[in-house]
Amino acid sequence: MIIAGTAVGAGMFSLPVVSSGMWFAWSSLFMLITWFCMFHSSLMILEANLHYPVGSSFDTFVRGILGRGWNLVNGISIAFVLYIVTYAYISGGSSIVIHTLESLFGAAPTPAISSLLFAIPLAFIVSLNTTAVSRIVTLLLVAMVLTFFIAIADLAVSITPAVLFNTEGKNAQYFPFVFAALPFFMTSFGFHGNVPSLVKYYGKEPLKIRSCLLYGSLLSLVIFLLWQASTLGNIARPDFKQVVADGGNIGVLVAALSSVSSGKSMGTLLNLFANFAIISSFLGVTLGLFDYLADLFKFDDSPAGRTKTALVTFAPPTLGGVFFPDGFLYAIGFAGLAATLLGGIIPALMVKKSRSRFKKSQYRVWGGNKLVYLVILYSVIVASCHILALLGWLPVYGK
């Protein structure tokens, strides 16, 4: 539940927007490729983590396997990824709070106040313990899946093949828009920060944790593909230019889907789904950040220690959400760049070196060096794509 809840969140709402250039067929193919690489890189983290005591997080086992230099790079990457994704979720959560309150009451607080209303109660939940987060995320995920399938049932009926496969535009280009979208795809499967939390929760039970990673990521993949079909099959490709122009935030996409749906309750269902999705993802991501910072600063599990960890975890991204409330898409894209290290290159390097250092292993990922090199190659491609997009050297649809 934590793995699926972490993946199926705010980043999911960026997928149709960034996929509007390459559209459905290409986006589905690269989503499958991304899932394959990210699932196996999470297993590489698990393999490395099992060589160290339960409760160890990245700061401990990256330093132990790759040394201080790579640990510094990894520390910067994981802090950047988890902090910026937390900020993105606060930004997206603020957008949803505003959109929801406006639809219910006709008025809403400012983005700064909405960010605080979203972040503070959830920060308190994460500061309790992993069990509390797991139980709440389970409830949220069940509610999210129910509202999701009810919502897309209406959208699925109105999917038009000509829209979904864009058969009306025979001379349209798709493949060139793939590359700028890859960092967003990688971020959407960014549940790697939770692997040490699962080891801490279950103990050294690799098969049980592997099942968590497999079924959680597969559930995410299925939901992503259904979401892509439901959105790209209802909103015409040219209409996404306006969504991009309006900032591409969650509330904008929900409003666009509500306008094309024939169901009167579609707006309400999508609002509920968006709230459940972003809250569950926020809880999952910040749990990984919370445990990482506790390990990094050696804060204990006492109430005083968890309070210190909570302050370090939540104060920076919450302040970012207050002062820069509309950075959702930018933050998700930058997180994809850093995630290539955290979710790809470093796990692959760790597992390669640990196999030569530790002769006996409680768990080993299949595929040998070929799988290790595949994960590294894909991560380098994604990182290069984001840098080229920042330089303006890659085409971005709607811009």
C-alpha positions as CSV (number, residue, x, y, z in Angstrom):
1,M,0.0,0.0,0.0
2,I,2.9,2.4,0.8
3,I,4.6,1.6,-2.5
4,A,1.4,2.1,-4.6
5,G,0.4,5.1,-2.5
6,T,3.7,6.7,-3.0
7,A,3.8,6.2,-6.8
8,V,0.1,7.0,-7.5
9,G,0.0,10.6,-6.4
10,A,0.7,14.1,-7.6
11,G,3.2,13.0,-10.3
12,M,0.4,11.0,-11.9
13,F,-1.4,14.2,-12.9
14,S,1.6,15.4,-14.8
15,L,1.6,12.3,-17.0
16,P,-1.2,13.3,-19.5
17,V,0.2,16.9,-19.7
18,V,3.8,15.8,-20.6
19,S,2.5,12.9,-22.7
20,S,0.3,15.2,-24.9
21,G,3.2,15.5,-27.4
22,M,3.9,11.8,-27.9
23,W,0.3,10.8,-27.1
24,F,-1.0,7.4,-26.1
25,A,0.9,4.6,-27.9
26,W,4.4,6.0,-27.3
27,S,3.6,7.0,-23.7
28,S,2.4,3.5,-22.9
29,L,5.6,1.9,-24.4
30,F,7.9,4.2,-22.4
31,M,5.9,3.8,-19.3
32,L,6.4,0.0,-19.4
33,I,10.2,0.5,-20.0
34,T,10.4,2.9,-17.1
35,W,8.4,0.6,-14.8
36,F,10.8,-2.3,-15.7
37,C,13.9,-0.3,-14.9
38,M,12.6,1.3,-11.8
39,F,11.2,-1.9,-10.3
40,H,14.5,-3.7,-10.7
41,S,16.6,-0.8,-9.4
42,S,14.4,-0.9,-6.2
43,L,15.3,-4.5,-5.9
44,M,19.0,-3.6,-6.1
45,I,18.5,-1.2,-3.2
46,L,16.9,-4.1,-1.3
47,E,19.8,-6.4,-2.0
48,A,22.3,-3.8,-0.8
49,N,20.2,-2.9,2.2
50,L,20.1,-6.5,3.5
51,H,23.8,-6.5,4.1
52,Y,23.3,-3.9,6.9
53,P,21.4,-3.9,10.2
54,V,17.6,-3.3,10.2
55,G,16.9,0.4,10.4
56,S,19.8,1.4,8.2
57,S,19.0,3.8,5.5
58,F,20.8,5.2,2.5
59,D,23.4,7.2,4.5
60,T,24.6,4.0,6.1
61,F,24.7,1.5,3.3
62,V,25.8,3.8,0.4
63,R,28.7,5.0,2.5
64,G,29.5,1.4,3.5
65,I,29.5,0.1,-0.1
66,L,30.5,3.0,-2.3
67,G,32.4,5.2,0.1
68,R,32.1,8.8,1.3
69,G,32.2,10.4,-2.2
70,W,29.3,8.5,-3.6
71,N,27.5,8.8,-0.3
72,L,27.7,12.6,-0.6
73,V,26.4,12.5,-4.1
74,N,23.6,10.2,-3.0
75,G,22.8,12.3,0.0
76,I,22.4,15.4,-2.1
77,S,20.3,13.4,-4.6
78,I,18.0,11.8,-2.1
79,A,17.5,15.0,-0.2
80,F,16.9,16.9,-3.4
81,V,14.5,14.3,-4.8
82,L,12.4,13.8,-1.7
83,Y,12.4,17.4,-0.7
84,I,11.4,18.7,-4.1
85,V,8.8,16.0,-4.6
86,T,7.4,16.8,-1.2
87,Y,7.3,20.5,-2.3
88,A,5.6,19.4,-5.6
89,Y,3.0,17.6,-3.7
90,I,2.4,20.6,-1.4
91,S,2.1,22.7,-4.5
92,G,-0.3,20.2,-6.1
93,G,-2.2,19.8,-2.8
94,S,-2.6,23.5,-2.6
95,S,-4.1,23.6,-6.1
96,I,-6.5,20.8,-5.2
97,V,-7.6,22.5,-1.9
98,I,-8.3,25.7,-3.8
99,H,-10.2,23.9,-6.6
100,T,-12.2,21.8,-4.2
101,L,-13.2,24.6,-1.9
102,E,-14.1,26.8,-4.8
103,S,-16.4,24.1,-6.2
104,L,-18.0,23.5,-2.9
105,F,-18.3,27.0,-1.4
106,G,-17.5,29.3,-4.2
107,A,-14.5,30.7,-2.4
108,A,-11.0,29.5,-1.4
109,P,-8.1,30.8,0.7
110,T,-4.9,32.0,-0.9
111,P,-2.3,29.5,-2.3
112,A,0.0,30.2,0.7
113,I,-2.8,29.4,3.3
114,S,-3.9,26.3,1.2
115,S,-0.4,25.0,1.3
116,L,-0.4,25.2,5.1
117,L,-3.8,23.6,5.4
118,F,-2.6,20.7,3.3
119,A,0.9,20.1,4.8
120,I,0.5,20.6,8.6
121,P,-2.0,17.8,9.4
122,L,-0.2,15.3,7.2
123,A,3.1,16.1,8.7
124,F,1.7,15.2,12.1
125,I,0.6,11.8,10.8
126,V,4.1,11.0,9.4
127,S,5.7,12.0,12.7
128,L,3.8,9.3,14.5
129,N,5.2,6.0,13.0
130,T,5.4,3.8,10.0
131,T,2.4,1.7,11.1
132,A,0.2,4.8,11.3
133,V,1.2,5.9,7.8
134,S,0.7,2.3,6.5
135,R,-2.8,2.1,7.9
136,I,-3.9,5.5,6.7
137,V,-2.4,5.0,3.3
138,T,-4.2,1.7,3.0
139,L,-7.5,3.4,3.7
140,L,-6.7,6.3,1.3
141,L,-5.6,3.9,-1.4
142,V,-8.8,1.8,-1.2
143,A,-10.8,5.1,-1.4
144,M,-8.6,6.3,-4.2
145,V,-9.0,3.1,-6.3
146,L,-12.8,3.2,-5.8
147,T,-13.2,6.8,-6.8
148,F,-10.7,6.3,-9.7
149,F,-12.6,3.4,-11.2
150,I,-16.0,5.1,-10.8
151,A,-14.6,8.2,-12.4
152,I,-12.9,6.5,-15.3
153,A,-15.9,4.2,-15.9
154,D,-17.7,7.4,-17.2
155,L,-14.6,8.6,-19.0
156,A,-14.0,5.1,-20.5
157,V,-17.4,5.2,-22.1
158,S,-16.7,8.4,-23.8
159,I,-13.2,7.5,-25.1
160,T,-13.0,8.1,-28.8
161,P,-10.6,6.0,-30.8
162,A,-9.9,8.9,-33.1
163,V,-8.9,11.0,-30.1
164,L,-7.0,8.3,-28.2
165,F,-4.9,7.4,-31.3
166,N,-5.1,10.8,-32.8
167,T,-6.0,9.4,-36.2
168,E,-7.3,12.7,-37.4
169,G,-3.8,14.2,-37.6
170,K,-2.0,12.0,-40.1
171,N,1.0,14.4,-40.5
172,A,1.4,14.9,-36.8
173,Q,4.7,14.2,-35.1
174,Y,4.9,12.2,-31.9
175,F,8.3,10.6,-31.3
176,P,10.3,13.8,-30.9
177,F,8.3,14.7,-27.9
178,V,9.2,11.5,-26.0
179,F,12.5,12.7,-24.7
180,A,11.4,15.7,-22.7
181,A,8.7,13.6,-21.0
182,L,11.0,10.8,-19.7
183,P,12.1,12.5,-16.4
184,F,8.4,12.8,-15.5
185,F,7.9,9.1,-16.1
186,M,10.8,8.2,-13.9
187,T,9.6,10.5,-11.1
188,S,6.2,8.8,-11.2
189,F,7.8,5.5,-10.3
190,G,10.0,7.1,-7.6
191,F,9.1,4.9,-4.6
192,H,12.8,3.9,-3.9
193,G,13.0,6.0,-0.8
194,N,10.6,3.6,0.9
195,V,12.7,0.5,0.5
196,P,14.7,1.0,3.8
197,S,11.4,1.8,5.5
198,L,10.0,-1.5,4.4
199,V,13.1,-3.3,5.6
200,K,12.7,-1.5,8.9
201,Y,9.0,-2.4,9.1
202,Y,9.3,-6.1,8.1
203,G,12.8,-7.0,9.1
204,K,15.1,-9.0,6.8
205,E,12.3,-10.7,4.8
206,P,13.4,-10.1,1.2
207,L,10.7,-12.2,-0.5
208,K,8.0,-10.4,1.4
209,I,9.5,-7.0,0.6
210,R,10.0,-8.0,-3.1
211,S,6.3,-8.8,-3.2
212,C,5.5,-5.3,-1.8
213,L,7.7,-3.7,-4.5
214,L,6.3,-5.9,-7.3
215,Y,2.6,-5.7,-6.6
216,G,2.7,-2.0,-5.5
217,S,4.5,-1.0,-8.6
218,L,2.3,-3.1,-10.9
219,L,-0.8,-1.6,-9.4
220,S,0.7,1.8,-10.0
221,L,1.4,0.8,-13.6
222,V,-2.1,-0.4,-14.3
223,I,-3.6,2.8,-12.8
224,F,-1.2,5.0,-14.9
225,L,-2.1,3.2,-18.1
226,L,-5.9,3.5,-17.4
227,W,-5.4,7.1,-16.5
228,Q,-3.6,7.9,-19.7
229,A,-6.3,6.2,-21.8
230,S,-9.1,8.0,-19.9
231,T,-7.5,11.4,-20.3
232,L,-5.9,11.2,-23.7
233,G,-9.0,9.5,-25.1
234,N,-11.3,12.4,-24.0
235,I,-9.3,15.6,-24.3
236,A,-8.2,16.2,-27.9
237,R,-4.5,16.7,-28.4
238,P,-4.7,20.4,-29.5
239,D,-6.7,21.2,-26.4
240,F,-3.8,20.2,-24.2
241,K,-2.0,23.3,-25.4
242,Q,-4.3,25.4,-23.2
243,V,-3.7,23.1,-20.2
244,V,0.0,23.6,-20.7
245,A,-0.4,27.3,-21.1
246,D,-2.4,27.4,-17.8
247,G,0.5,25.9,-15.9
248,G,-0.5,22.2,-16.1
249,N,-1.3,22.0,-12.4
250,I,-3.6,19.4,-11.0
251,G,-6.7,21.7,-10.7
252,V,-6.3,22.7,-14.3
253,L,-6.3,19.1,-15.6
254,V,-9.3,18.2,-13.3
255,A,-11.2,21.2,-14.6
256,A,-10.5,20.2,-18.3
257,L,-11.7,16.6,-17.7
258,S,-14.8,17.8,-15.9
259,S,-15.6,20.0,-18.9
260,V,-15.5,17.1,-21.4
261,S,-17.4,14.6,-19.2
262,S,-21.1,14.0,-19.6
263,G,-21.5,12.9,-15.9
264,K,-22.6,15.6,-13.5
265,S,-20.7,14.0,-10.7
266,M,-17.4,13.8,-12.6
267,G,-15.9,16.9,-11.1
268,T,-16.7,15.7,-7.6
269,L,-15.3,12.3,-8.2
270,L,-12.1,13.6,-9.8
271,N,-11.7,16.0,-6.9
272,L,-12.0,13.2,-4.4
273,F,-9.6,11.0,-6.4
274,A,-7.1,13.9,-6.6
275,N,-7.3,14.5,-2.9
276,F,-6.8,10.8,-2.0
277,A,-4.0,10.4,-4.5
278,I,-2.0,13.4,-3.5
279,I,-2.4,12.7,0.2
280,S,-1.4,9.1,0.0
281,S,1.6,9.9,-2.2
282,F,2.6,12.8,0.2
283,L,2.6,10.4,3.1
284,G,4.6,7.7,1.3
285,V,7.3,10.1,0.0
286,T,7.7,12.0,3.3
287,L,7.9,8.7,5.3
288,G,11.0,7.8,3.2
289,L,12.5,11.3,3.7
290,F,11.7,11.1,7.5
291,D,13.5,7.8,7.9
292,Y,16.4,9.0,5.8
293,L,16.9,12.2,7.8
294,A,16.5,10.3,11.1
295,D,19.3,7.9,10.0
296,L,21.5,10.8,8.7
297,F,21.2,13.0,11.8
298,K,21.0,10.0,14.2
299,F,17.7,11.2,15.8
300,D,16.2,8.5,17.9
301,D,12.6,7.2,18.0
302,S,11.6,9.1,21.1
303,P,8.9,11.8,20.9
304,A,11.7,14.5,21.1
305,G,13.7,12.8,18.4
306,R,10.8,12.3,16.1
307,T,9.8,16.0,16.6
308,K,13.3,17.1,15.5
309,T,13.1,14.8,12.5
310,A,9.6,16.2,11.6
311,L,10.9,19.8,11.7
312,V,13.8,19.0,9.4
313,T,11.6,17.0,7.1
314,F,8.6,19.3,6.7
315,A,9.7,22.9,7.3
316,P,11.7,23.5,4.0
317,P,9.2,22.1,1.5
318,T,6.2,23.7,3.3
319,L,7.9,27.1,3.2
320,G,8.5,26.5,-0.5
321,G,4.8,25.7,-1.0
322,V,3.9,28.9,0.8
323,F,6.2,31.2,-1.1
324,F,6.2,29.4,-4.5
325,P,2.8,27.7,-4.8
326,D,2.7,27.1,-8.5
327,G,5.9,25.1,-9.1
328,F,4.3,21.6,-9.5
329,L,5.4,20.7,-13.1
330,Y,8.9,22.3,-12.7
331,A,9.5,20.5,-9.4
332,I,8.4,17.1,-10.8
333,G,10.7,17.5,-13.8
334,F,13.8,18.5,-11.6
335,A,13.0,15.5,-9.3
336,G,13.2,13.3,-12.4
337,L,16.8,14.5,-13.0
338,A,18.0,13.7,-9.5
339,A,16.0,10.5,-9.4
340,T,18.3,9.1,-12.1
341,L,21.0,8.9,-9.5
342,L,18.8,7.8,-6.5
343,G,16.6,5.4,-8.5
344,G,19.0,4.2,-11.2
345,I,22.8,4.8,-11.2
346,I,23.6,4.5,-7.5
347,P,21.5,1.3,-6.9
348,A,23.1,-0.3,-9.9
349,L,26.7,0.7,-8.8
350,M,25.9,-0.5,-5.2
351,V,24.7,-3.9,-6.2
352,K,27.6,-4.4,-8.5
353,K,30.2,-3.6,-5.9
354,S,28.4,-5.4,-3.0
355,R,28.4,-8.6,-5.0
356,S,32.2,-8.6,-5.2
357,R,32.6,-7.5,-1.6
358,F,29.9,-9.7,0.1
359,K,30.4,-13.3,-1.0
360,K,27.2,-14.5,0.7
361,S,23.9,-12.6,0.0
362,Q,20.5,-13.2,1.5
363,Y,18.9,-12.0,-1.7
364,R,20.2,-11.4,-5.2
365,V,18.4,-9.7,-8.1
366,W,18.4,-11.7,-11.3
367,G,19.9,-10.5,-14.6
368,G,23.6,-10.1,-13.6
369,N,25.7,-7.3,-15.0
370,K,23.4,-7.0,-18.1
371,L,20.5,-5.8,-16.0
372,V,22.9,-3.5,-14.0
373,Y,24.2,-1.8,-17.2
374,L,20.6,-1.5,-18.6
375,V,19.5,0.4,-15.5
376,I,22.5,2.7,-15.7
377,L,22.1,3.3,-19.4
378,Y,18.4,4.2,-19.1
379,S,19.2,6.5,-16.1
380,V,21.9,8.3,-18.1
381,I,19.5,8.8,-21.1
382,V,16.8,10.2,-18.8
383,A,19.2,12.6,-17.1
384,S,20.5,13.8,-20.5
385,C,17.0,14.4,-21.7
386,H,16.2,16.6,-18.8
387,I,19.4,18.7,-19.2
388,L,18.7,19.1,-23.0
389,A,15.1,20.1,-22.3
390,L,16.3,22.7,-19.8
391,L,18.6,24.1,-22.5
392,G,15.7,24.3,-24.8
393,W,17.2,21.7,-27.2
394,L,14.2,19.3,-27.0
395,P,10.8,19.9,-28.4
396,V,8.0,20.4,-25.7
397,Y,4.4,20.2,-26.9
398,G,2.5,23.4,-26.4
399,K,5.5,25.6,-26.0
